[in-house]
Amino acid sequence: TADIAVNLRWEATPQLVIFTDYTRQISFAGQGDPYQIINRFSASFQAELTPVFTLRGRAQFDHADTALGVEREYMSLGSAVAYKSSDKMWVEGGFTWRNGDIDVPGDFDYDDFILYAGVIATN
């Protein structure tokens, strides 16, 4: 099987951009499994609320099948707000919720919540 990537970008308005992506790729699986095939679907948006505030959102779903028959599923939803304090500096903060399921003996499920903040500076 081959790697595939399809990326679409739609500029709905000058302030709103919507992205959708599909990828299919082969990667290492680990734990004695030689490889896995990952199908990933994602959709995101970026909305310029004002000249200094930008809102971002993202949803992603991954499904992986390994060479030994193990299935993994992963889903995440996230949002962020960015503040442009100058042409060379941004401050951003957001959250992501993740949920996953690994179909192995004993079945393993997880979910977690990530909060983050950061500064982007350029010269």
Order of alpha helices (4+ residues) and beta strands (2+ residues): beta-beta-beta-beta-beta-beta-beta
